[in-house]
Amino acid sequence: MDAAVSRKLLRSVLLVSLVLFVGTLLTIAAVIALEGPRGSLIEELLLTALALAFAAPIMSGSLFAFSRRRGRIAATCGVVLALAMLGLTPMLIWGRPTYPVSEVCEYWCFWAMTWAAAAGAPALLAVACLPPNLRFVQYLARGVVLALALGITAAFSDEYRFLPFVFGAHGIETFLIVGSILTGCLLLSVPLLHWFNALRERAAVTTAVRLWLRCPRCGREQELAAGGGTCVQCRLRLRIEIEEERCPACGYLLYRLTSSNCPECGAPILAYTGADFRAPGGS
């Protein structure tokens, strides 16, 4: 599956998920209007809406990472496990199987939910562009996510008696609390570091560019640097933004590119060389 197909699939998944989620909420509102807040189908519809709200971001994020050619194995696992969870959820909510079938279905539904999230998060983490000295944060975040998923799996496996519990109740609770806090901090830090790195790269490239322009208020010709500036005569504040070409798949800067593929992710792009640039005032 190429990037274009995965982007189309991403838009389709988002649209279908939005339609299903909104339709479920409208159905809940209709049932409440007809039968009151204690209607017979309120609980089932709410659980269905929660399942859609849980699976849709995971599938969308995984497909987004797949379209950027990052974390494709994790992204594929995230989509497959989210679909498996959506397949088991209606059976539990609307089919209402009896014991012991219900217990087995619940176990595998929780297992699919946990590992769908554990696969979707590393796929999205792979999209972030961090400098080499900070990439360890991405790897650490992936490791913590997987460790937390293992801890959650061990906890509900013991709850359903599918796995012997070896940590002790207090030990596993402490591990899950600490792991959840550490996971949340790392999952927030990676996009923040990605944002700061993008700002730094943009500033490093654009601040060195200086342009001759005429002030739109007083007409004074002057040289200003790209970014923010002030007219030397009338003090009009000016902002100059230069949009640089980036790789459509990963966002890598294509300044002075000499090949037909992105050096970061290998995506095919329109090749151009330094000969395409002209000096100021050149023809």
GUSE-99353 format. One line per field, with one value per residue (C-alpha): residue in one letter; x, z, y. Coordinates in steps of 0.5 Angstrom, whole numbers, padded with zeros to 4 digits. Example, Ala and Ser with C-alpha at 12.3 -4.5 7.8 and 13.67 -1.06 7.14 Angstrom:
code = (a / s);
east = (0025 / 0027);
up = (0016 / 0014);
north = (-0009 / -0002);
This chain:
code = (m / d / a / a / v / s / r / k / l / l / r / s / v / l / l / v / s / l / v / l / f / v / g / t / l / l / t / i / a / a / v / i / a / l / e / g / p / r / g / s / l / i / e / e / l / l / l / t / a / l / a / l / a / f / a / a / p / i / m / s / g / s / l / f / a / f / s / r / r / r / g / r / i / a / a / t / c / g / v / v / l / a / l / a / m / l / g / l / t / p / m / l / i / w / g / r / p / t / y / p / v / s / e / v / c / e / y / w / c / f / w / a / m / t / w / a / a / a / a / g / a / p / a / l / l / a / v / a / c / l / p / p / n / l / r / f / v / q / y / l / a / r / g / v / v / l / a / l / a / l / g / i / t / a / a / f / s / d / e / y / r / f / l / p / f / v / f / g / a / h / g / i / e / t / f / l / i / v / g / s / i / l / t / g / c / l / l / l / s / v / p / l / l / h / w / f / n / a / l / r / e / r / a / a / v / t / t / a / v / r / l / w / l / r / c / p / r / c / g / r / e / q / e / l / a / a / g / g / g / t / c / v / q / c / r / l / r / l / r / i / e / i / e / e / e / r / c / p / a / c / g / y / l / l / y / r / l / t / s / s / n / c / p / e / c / g / a / p / i / l / a / y / t / g / a / d / f / r / a / p / g / g / s);
east = (0000 / 0003 / 0002 / -0003 / -0007 / -0006 / -0008 / -0015 / -0016 / -0015 / -0020 / -0025 / -0024 / -0024 / -0031 / -0034 / -0032 / -0035 / -0041 / -0042 / -0040 / -0045 / -0050 / -0050 / -0050 / -0056 / -0059 / -0058 / -0061 / -0067 / -0068 / -0068 / -0073 / -0078 / -0076 / -0073 / -0066 / -0067 / -0069 / -0067 / -0062 / -0058 / -0053 / -0051 / -0051 / -0047 / -0042 / -0042 / -0040 / -0035 / -0032 / -0032 / -0029 / -0023 / -0022 / -0023 / -0017 / -0012 / -0014 / -0013 / -0007 / -0004 / -0006 / -0003 / 0004 / 0003 / 0002 / 0008 / 0012 / 0014 / 0013 / 0009 / 0009 / 0006 / 0001 / -0001 / -0002 / -0006 / -0011 / -0012 / -0012 / -0017 / -0021 / -0021 / -0023 / -0029 / -0031 / -0031 / -0035 / -0042 / -0042 / -0041 / -0045 / -0051 / -0050 / -0050 / -0046 / -0047 / -0041 / -0036 / -0036 / -0037 / -0031 / -0027 / -0030 / -0028 / -0021 / -0020 / -0023 / -0019 / -0013 / -0014 / -0016 / -0009 / -0005 / -0008 / -0007 / 0000 / 0002 / -0002 / 0002 / 0009 / 0007 / 0005 / 0012 / 0016 / 0013 / 0016 / 0023 / 0028 / 0035 / 0040 / 0042 / 0034 / 0032 / 0033 / 0027 / 0023 / 0026 / 0024 / 0017 / 0016 / 0019 / 0015 / 0009 / 0010 / 0012 / 0005 / 0002 / 0005 / 0003 / -0004 / -0004 / -0002 / -0007 / -0013 / -0010 / -0010 / -0017 / -0020 / -0015 / -0012 / -0005 / -0002 / -0001 / 0007 / 0008 / 0003 / -0003 / 0001 / 0007 / 0002 / -0002 / 0005 / 0008 / 0001 / 0001 / 0008 / 0008 / 0002 / 0005 / 0012 / 0008 / 0004 / 0010 / 0014 / 0008 / 0007 / 0015 / 0016 / 0011 / 0013 / 0020 / 0018 / 0015 / 0021 / 0026 / 0021 / 0022 / 0029 / 0030 / 0026 / 0029 / 0036 / 0034 / 0030 / 0033 / 0040 / 0035 / 0035 / 0031 / 0030 / 0023 / 0019 / 0015 / 0008 / 0007 / 0012 / 0015 / 0022 / 0027 / 0031 / 0034 / 0030 / 0031 / 0026 / 0022 / 0020 / 0022 / 0021 / 0021 / 0027 / 0023 / 0016 / 0017 / 0011 / 0012 / 0013 / 0013 / 0016 / 0015 / 0018 / 0015 / 0020 / 0019 / 0019 / 0018 / 0010 / 0011 / 0016 / 0016 / 0024 / 0027 / 0029 / 0033 / 0039 / 0036 / 0040 / 0037 / 0030 / 0028 / 0027 / 0034 / 0030 / 0025 / 0026 / 0019 / 0020 / 0019 / 0020 / 0028 / 0031 / 0038 / 0042 / 0041 / 0034 / 0036 / 0037 / 0041 / 0038 / 0037 / 0038 / 0034);
up = (0000 / -0002 / 0001 / -0003 / -0002 / 0006 / 0006 / 0002 / 0007 / 0013 / 0010 / 0009 / 0016 / 0020 / 0016 / 0017 / 0025 / 0025 / 0022 / 0026 / 0033 / 0031 / 0029 / 0036 / 0040 / 0036 / 0037 / 0045 / 0045 / 0041 / 0046 / 0052 / 0049 / 0048 / 0054 / 0059 / 0061 / 0064 / 0057 / 0056 / 0050 / 0054 / 0057 / 0050 / 0046 / 0051 / 0051 / 0043 / 0043 / 0048 / 0043 / 0037 / 0041 / 0043 / 0036 / 0032 / 0034 / 0034 / 0027 / 0025 / 0028 / 0026 / 0018 / 0019 / 0021 / 0015 / 0010 / 0013 / 0012 / 0019 / 0024 / 0019 / 0023 / 0029 / 0025 / 0022 / 0028 / 0031 / 0026 / 0026 / 0033 / 0033 / 0028 / 0032 / 0038 / 0034 / 0032 / 0039 / 0042 / 0039 / 0041 / 0048 / 0048 / 0044 / 0044 / 0051 / 0051 / 0057 / 0062 / 0060 / 0053 / 0056 / 0060 / 0054 / 0050 / 0055 / 0056 / 0049 / 0048 / 0053 / 0050 / 0044 / 0047 / 0051 / 0045 / 0040 / 0044 / 0045 / 0038 / 0035 / 0040 / 0038 / 0031 / 0032 / 0036 / 0030 / 0026 / 0031 / 0028 / 0033 / 0033 / 0034 / 0041 / 0043 / 0039 / 0046 / 0048 / 0043 / 0044 / 0052 / 0050 / 0046 / 0051 / 0057 / 0053 / 0052 / 0059 / 0061 / 0056 / 0059 / 0066 / 0064 / 0061 / 0067 / 0071 / 0067 / 0066 / 0073 / 0074 / 0069 / 0072 / 0065 / 0068 / 0075 / 0078 / 0081 / 0083 / 0088 / 0088 / 0091 / 0087 / 0080 / 0083 / 0084 / 0077 / 0074 / 0077 / 0076 / 0069 / 0067 / 0070 / 0066 / 0060 / 0060 / 0061 / 0055 / 0051 / 0052 / 0051 / 0045 / 0041 / 0045 / 0043 / 0036 / 0036 / 0039 / 0034 / 0028 / 0030 / 0031 / 0024 / 0021 / 0025 / 0023 / 0016 / 0015 / 0019 / 0015 / 0009 / 0008 / 0003 / 0000 / 0000 / 0000 / 0006 / 0004 / 0009 / 0007 / 0001 / 0004 / 0001 / 0006 / 0007 / 0012 / 0015 / 0014 / 0020 / 0024 / 0023 / 0023 / 0018 / 0019 / 0018 / 0020 / 0025 / 0021 / 0024 / 0018 / 0018 / 0012 / 0012 / 0007 / 0006 / 0004 / 0001 / 0005 / 0004 / 0003 / 0007 / 0013 / 0013 / 0012 / 0009 / 0002 / 0001 / -0004 / -0005 / -0011 / -0011 / -0013 / -0006 / 0001 / 0005 / 0011 / 0009 / 0002 / -0001 / -0008 / -0010 / -0016 / -0016 / -0017 / -0016 / -0014 / -0021 / -0020 / -0016 / -0018 / -0015 / -0013 / -0019 / -0024 / -0030);
north = (0000 / 0007 / 0013 / 0016 / 0010 / 0010 / 0017 / 0016 / 0010 / 0015 / 0020 / 0014 / 0011 / 0018 / 0019 / 0013 / 0013 / 0020 / 0018 / 0012 / 0016 / 0021 / 0016 / 0013 / 0019 / 0021 / 0014 / 0015 / 0022 / 0019 / 0013 / 0018 / 0022 / 0016 / 0012 / 0016 / 0016 / 0009 / 0006 / -0001 / 0000 / 0006 / 0002 / -0002 / 0004 / 0008 / 0002 / 0002 / 0009 / 0008 / 0003 / 0007 / 0013 / 0008 / 0005 / 0011 / 0015 / 0008 / 0007 / 0014 / 0015 / 0008 / 0010 / 0017 / 0014 / 0009 / 0014 / 0018 / 0011 / 0011 / 0005 / 0001 / -0006 / -0002 / 0001 / -0005 / -0009 / -0003 / -0003 / -0010 / -0011 / -0005 / -0008 / -0015 / -0011 / -0008 / -0015 / -0017 / -0011 / -0012 / -0020 / -0018 / -0012 / -0014 / -0022 / -0022 / -0029 / -0034 / -0036 / -0039 / -0036 / -0029 / -0029 / -0031 / -0026 / -0021 / -0023 / -0023 / -0016 / -0013 / -0016 / -0013 / -0006 / -0006 / -0008 / -0004 / 0002 / -0001 / -0001 / 0005 / 0009 / 0007 / 0008 / 0015 / 0016 / 0014 / 0020 / 0025 / 0028 / 0029 / 0031 / 0025 / 0027 / 0026 / 0020 / 0016 / 0019 / 0016 / 0009 / 0010 / 0012 / 0006 / 0001 / 0004 / 0004 / -0004 / -0005 / -0002 / -0006 / -0012 / -0010 / -0009 / -0016 / -0019 / -0016 / -0017 / -0024 / -0026 / -0023 / -0028 / -0033 / -0034 / -0033 / -0034 / -0028 / -0027 / -0020 / -0019 / -0015 / -0009 / -0010 / -0010 / -0004 / 0000 / -0002 / 0000 / 0007 / 0009 / 0006 / 0010 / 0017 / 0015 / 0014 / 0020 / 0024 / 0021 / 0021 / 0029 / 0030 / 0027 / 0032 / 0038 / 0036 / 0035 / 0042 / 0045 / 0042 / 0044 / 0051 / 0051 / 0048 / 0053 / 0059 / 0056 / 0057 / 0063 / 0068 / 0067 / 0070 / 0077 / 0081 / 0088 / 0090 / 0097 / 0099 / 0099 / 0105 / 0110 / 0107 / 0106 / 0101 / 0097 / 0090 / 0086 / 0079 / 0073 / 0073 / 0079 / 0086 / 0093 / 0099 / 0103 / 0110 / 0109 / 0103 / 0099 / 0092 / 0087 / 0079 / 0076 / 0068 / 0063 / 0057 / 0052 / 0045 / 0039 / 0032 / 0030 / 0024 / 0026 / 0033 / 0033 / 0040 / 0039 / 0045 / 0043 / 0036 / 0033 / 0026 / 0024 / 0021 / 0024 / 0022 / 0021 / 0017 / 0015 / 0017 / 0019 / 0026 / 0031 / 0032 / 0039 / 0041 / 0047 / 0050 / 0051 / 0057 / 0064 / 0069 / 0075 / 0080 / 0074 / 0072);
